[in-house]
Amino acid sequence: YIWPSQWDGLEDAYTISFGFGAIGIADGVNPCSLSPGGGIAPGRESAAEWLRTAYHDMATHNSETGLGGLDASIGFETFRPENIGTAFNTTLGFFNELQTKQISMADILTLGVVLAIKNCGGPSIPYRPGRIDATEAGPAGVPQPQEPLETHIAEFALQGFNATEMIGLVACGHTLGGVHQIDFPLSVEGAITTDNPEGVVHFDDTFDVYDNHIATQYINDSSVDPLLVGFNTTTNSDARIFASDSNQTMLQFAQDPDFFISRCGDLLERMLNTVPSDVTLGDVFEPLTVKPFQLSLFFNSTGGLQLSGNIRIFGTSAAAAAANPADMPVQLIWMDRHGNTSPNYTTTALSFSFLEATSLWGSLQFFSVSTYLDPSAGISSFVVNWAYDSESALTTADNGGGGFPFQDVILFQQAGSCHGFVNQNSTVSAVIRNDMGAVSSPYLEYTYSSSQPGSLAFKQITFRTELVYAGNSVSPLYDAYTAVFVANDGFLSANESIVSFDLVAVVGGTTYESLNNPQLFTPCS
Ligand code: HEM
């Protein structure tokens, strides 16, 4: 994983859990008992809903045909009796705002489950990106509580889990949340009260801790799990499944809480990585130690070439945990556009301010960058020299050897860019260097999230439009270009918002890209 990558946004979402730079996933399940809408739905638990949603999405995988799996097809399948309840649409509605050109619903839902389980005290599940969203419903086949054991064994086998793994996976799911009377009146009765309007009965006494109590209570006969000791034996699927190996698995889970956590980590990892056979997942994320965050280069109104953004530093060591960011030397050294470290651009300490952020996986600090470059020398890449305290020798972060590549050829200009509303023009402004030979076919590629019939997951729609030469810019070394467009060929509704735009140009025979520019902040007047 070398920066920049198509997974940068997801890797940030994985690594930055709370605070500055976080996109709010972990906040949706913190504390673990939090209900949807930031806590407005008594008796419901987002962490449990996300996990159940991921399982129901995956459960229609067919290991013989390779079809189905974690592909967000659940969005098109919520009308099926096997998908009873509002959890699925509530979950997709939470995540769809976070979808981008590079972040699919299936990937962000999976990431949500990984973060939720960790935040509830569960295992650290390795996360791999690359899931592709389905565009229509897949086959049916999610297990239902009234089905006999043989049917469940056959269904799990088709999903890729043997009978022992089935026991584990069900226990690993039914440690969070519970059964709601309004959705499963055949399993729960008499539970609806003013305080418990949906009549939830939890699977175990720690519904908001990812622990082995589902097993300990089963073994010591104190369980109130409605699928275990429910009044209707037909829907007591947990009872049939948990006992199906003469209690071997549940006994082990009850006796050894660490074994429960590690086994669940393995089974859930497999569950979350069960994807259609034509999908290839990327490598497991290991947070990058040093990574640029929203670093951009642009001209300010007086013609200064400004480098602005942040550097993220992540670590899992004791030194990382003990570090005081105010005492951390963090320096950016950039190479000019000819590949040499310019005498004028030797080590420059970042003028940083500490911005608080936390990670579920380690210690995290941000350092802000705000400095000016000489446009004629420009920039081609940079390295970061840093240490956890001012006494220690500096370490050089060089992005796997080549430095962090950074081009100064085609630059997005927030100034002069604006977003239109329904049926109105939006404008994107850019500057392109004019001292490097001919500029040919510059274009803007913009992607927006659009609602789609049948699912609350958004689909991403991408369009290209020409960047048109617009004369001089604030700098004599750059020319101005603009693209004026109306999204979706004439319609940008309330359900559609631009999630990224890339600027591309061939300059002097080489292609340069300014990728993943942020939202257009200013409305066009
Ligand atoms: C034979 C297999 C399974 C059956 C029959 C089954 C059935 C059920 C039922 C009836 C509910 C109650 C839903 C509600 O009232 O909102 C439920 C909840 C839940 N299930 Fe399963 N389940 C099975 C396997 C799994 C697996 C493998 C997982 C995940 C690994 C899982 C995760 C959950 C979670 C987290 C909840 C709680 C949802 C909430 O509180 O909103 N289930 N399950």
Residues whose N, C-alpha, C, O or C-beta is under 5 A from the ligand:
A	BS01	HEM	E45 A48 E49 L51 R52 Y55 G85 P143 Q144 P145 H152 L169 V170 C172 G173 H174 L176 G177 G178 V179 H180 D183 F184 S237
